[in-house]
Amino acid sequence: CPACYANFVNVFCHLMCDPNQSAFQQVVSERSLELGNVMVADKIRYHVSEHFAQASYDSCKNVKSGNTEAINLICDSLDCDMDDFYLSLGINKYTDLKVFYEIYNPES
């Protein structure tokens, strides 16, 4: 699904490449690499608006991959909702970088 793919890519492009990262994410902790005096983030807090988080989840939740929903390939929960999806997206076995997505309502 093009909308699902675009939303998914958007999350990671903002995480890694956005020139205004400091406006919506903070480094929670960092560690040094064994190669020398290089520090890398290992935990990040990433603020995502509730509207975007729900819309991106909704654009992906019914996309099929074989006989299952594609979202279940990412989500660790059997009854995956938006919160479960972002938790699984941020903390998983595929990377040492842990991303804590904080869903917020900008109108509150």
SEMARLUM-435386 format. One record per residue (C-alpha): residue number from 1; residue in three letters; x, y, z. Coordinates in nm, 2 decimals. Layout:
<pts>
{n:NUM, res:ALA, xx:X, yy:Y, zz:Z}
...
</pts>
This chain:
<pts>
{n:1, res:CYS, xx:0.00, yy:0.00, zz:0.00}
{n:2, res:PRO, xx:0.16, yy:0.33, zz:-0.11}
{n:3, res:ALA, xx:0.01, yy:0.53, zz:0.19}
{n:4, res:CYS, xx:0.14, yy:0.27, zz:0.44}
{n:5, res:TYR, xx:0.48, yy:0.27, zz:0.29}
{n:6, res:ALA, xx:0.51, yy:0.65, zz:0.27}
{n:7, res:ASN, xx:0.41, yy:0.69, zz:0.64}
{n:8, res:PHE, xx:0.65, yy:0.42, zz:0.75}
{n:9, res:VAL, xx:0.94, yy:0.58, zz:0.56}
{n:10, res:ASN, xx:0.84, yy:0.92, zz:0.69}
{n:11, res:VAL, xx:0.88, yy:0.80, zz:1.05}
{n:12, res:PHE, xx:1.24, yy:0.68, zz:0.99}
{n:13, res:CYS, xx:1.34, yy:0.98, zz:0.77}
{n:14, res:HIS, xx:1.24, yy:1.22, zz:1.04}
{n:15, res:LEU, xx:1.42, yy:1.00, zz:1.30}
{n:16, res:MET, xx:1.75, yy:1.00, zz:1.11}
{n:17, res:CYS, xx:1.76, yy:1.29, zz:0.87}
{n:18, res:ASP, xx:1.53, yy:1.58, zz:0.98}
{n:19, res:PRO, xx:1.73, yy:1.90, zz:1.03}
{n:20, res:ASN, xx:1.49, yy:2.00, zz:1.32}
{n:21, res:GLN, xx:1.53, yy:1.67, zz:1.52}
{n:22, res:SER, xx:1.58, yy:1.86, zz:1.84}
{n:23, res:ALA, xx:1.22, yy:1.99, zz:1.82}
{n:24, res:PHE, xx:1.07, yy:1.64, zz:1.85}
{n:25, res:GLN, xx:1.33, yy:1.40, zz:1.98}
{n:26, res:GLN, xx:1.58, yy:1.39, zz:2.26}
{n:27, res:VAL, xx:1.87, yy:1.15, zz:2.34}
{n:28, res:VAL, xx:1.79, yy:0.97, zz:2.66}
{n:29, res:SER, xx:2.12, yy:0.78, zz:2.69}
{n:30, res:GLU, xx:2.43, yy:0.72, zz:2.49}
{n:31, res:ARG, xx:2.73, yy:0.49, zz:2.49}
{n:32, res:SER, xx:3.08, yy:0.49, zz:2.36}
{n:33, res:LEU, xx:3.19, yy:0.28, zz:2.07}
{n:34, res:GLU, xx:3.47, yy:0.04, zz:2.13}
{n:35, res:LEU, xx:3.66, yy:0.20, zz:1.84}
{n:36, res:GLY, xx:3.75, yy:0.51, zz:2.04}
{n:37, res:ASN, xx:3.61, yy:0.84, zz:2.17}
{n:38, res:VAL, xx:3.29, yy:0.82, zz:1.96}
{n:39, res:MET, xx:2.96, yy:0.85, zz:2.15}
{n:40, res:VAL, xx:2.64, yy:0.72, zz:1.99}
{n:41, res:ALA, xx:2.28, yy:0.74, zz:2.11}
{n:42, res:ASP, xx:2.13, yy:0.41, zz:2.23}
{n:43, res:LYS, xx:1.80, yy:0.55, zz:2.36}
{n:44, res:ILE, xx:1.59, yy:0.82, zz:2.20}
{n:45, res:ARG, xx:1.25, yy:0.98, zz:2.30}
{n:46, res:TYR, xx:1.06, yy:1.06, zz:1.98}
{n:47, res:HIS, xx:0.74, yy:1.28, zz:2.00}
{n:48, res:VAL, xx:0.48, yy:1.19, zz:1.75}
{n:49, res:SER, xx:0.14, yy:1.36, zz:1.72}
{n:50, res:GLU, xx:-0.16, yy:1.14, zz:1.80}
{n:51, res:HIS, xx:-0.31, yy:1.23, zz:1.46}
{n:52, res:PHE, xx:0.00, yy:1.12, zz:1.26}
{n:53, res:ALA, xx:0.05, yy:0.81, zz:1.48}
{n:54, res:GLN, xx:-0.31, yy:0.69, zz:1.43}
{n:55, res:ALA, xx:-0.33, yy:0.78, zz:1.06}
{n:56, res:SER, xx:0.00, yy:0.59, zz:0.99}
{n:57, res:TYR, xx:-0.12, yy:0.29, zz:1.19}
{n:58, res:ASP, xx:-0.46, yy:0.30, zz:1.02}
{n:59, res:SER, xx:-0.29, yy:0.31, zz:0.67}
{n:60, res:CYS, xx:-0.11, yy:-0.01, zz:0.75}
{n:61, res:LYS, xx:-0.33, yy:-0.22, zz:0.97}
{n:62, res:ASN, xx:-0.52, yy:-0.39, zz:0.69}
{n:63, res:VAL, xx:-0.24, yy:-0.44, zz:0.44}
{n:64, res:LYS, xx:-0.19, yy:-0.81, zz:0.37}
{n:65, res:SER, xx:0.14, yy:-0.99, zz:0.34}
{n:66, res:GLY, xx:0.07, yy:-1.34, zz:0.23}
{n:67, res:ASN, xx:-0.21, yy:-1.48, zz:0.46}
{n:68, res:THR, xx:-0.16, yy:-1.23, zz:0.74}
{n:69, res:GLU, xx:-0.16, yy:-0.85, zz:0.81}
{n:70, res:ALA, xx:0.17, yy:-0.69, zz:0.74}
{n:71, res:ILE, xx:0.15, yy:-0.50, zz:1.06}
{n:72, res:ASN, xx:0.18, yy:-0.84, zz:1.25}
{n:73, res:LEU, xx:0.53, yy:-0.88, zz:1.11}
{n:74, res:ILE, xx:0.63, yy:-0.58, zz:1.31}
{n:75, res:CYS, xx:0.40, yy:-0.58, zz:1.61}
{n:76, res:ASP, xx:0.47, yy:-0.81, zz:1.91}
{n:77, res:SER, xx:0.11, yy:-0.81, zz:2.02}
{n:78, res:LEU, xx:-0.15, yy:-1.04, zz:1.88}
{n:79, res:ASP, xx:-0.42, yy:-0.77, zz:1.91}
{n:80, res:CYS, xx:-0.19, yy:-0.50, zz:1.77}
{n:81, res:ASP, xx:-0.32, yy:-0.14, zz:1.82}
{n:82, res:MET, xx:-0.15, yy:0.19, zz:1.76}
{n:83, res:ASP, xx:0.04, yy:0.19, zz:2.09}
{n:84, res:ASP, xx:0.16, yy:-0.17, zz:2.05}
{n:85, res:PHE, xx:0.27, yy:-0.10, zz:1.70}
{n:86, res:TYR, xx:0.49, yy:0.20, zz:1.80}
{n:87, res:LEU, xx:0.63, yy:0.01, zz:2.10}
{n:88, res:SER, xx:0.73, yy:-0.28, zz:1.88}
{n:89, res:LEU, xx:0.87, yy:-0.04, zz:1.62}
{n:90, res:GLY, xx:1.09, yy:0.14, zz:1.87}
{n:91, res:ILE, xx:1.21, yy:-0.15, zz:2.08}
{n:92, res:ASN, xx:1.30, yy:-0.47, zz:1.89}
{n:93, res:LYS, xx:1.57, yy:-0.72, zz:1.83}
{n:94, res:TYR, xx:1.69, yy:-0.58, zz:1.50}
{n:95, res:THR, xx:1.88, yy:-0.27, zz:1.64}
{n:96, res:ASP, xx:2.06, yy:-0.16, zz:1.95}
{n:97, res:LEU, xx:1.89, yy:0.19, zz:1.92}
{n:98, res:LYS, xx:1.58, yy:0.20, zz:2.14}
{n:99, res:VAL, xx:1.33, yy:0.45, zz:2.03}
{n:100, res:PHE, xx:1.06, yy:0.55, zz:2.28}
{n:101, res:TYR, xx:0.77, yy:0.69, zz:2.08}
{n:102, res:GLU, xx:0.57, yy:0.94, zz:2.29}
{n:103, res:ILE, xx:0.23, yy:0.99, zz:2.13}
{n:104, res:TYR, xx:0.09, yy:1.33, zz:2.22}
{n:105, res:ASN, xx:-0.22, yy:1.54, zz:2.14}
{n:106, res:PRO, xx:-0.11, yy:1.89, zz:2.04}
{n:107, res:GLU, xx:-0.45, yy:2.03, zz:2.13}
{n:108, res:SER, xx:-0.42, yy:1.92, zz:2.49}
</pts>
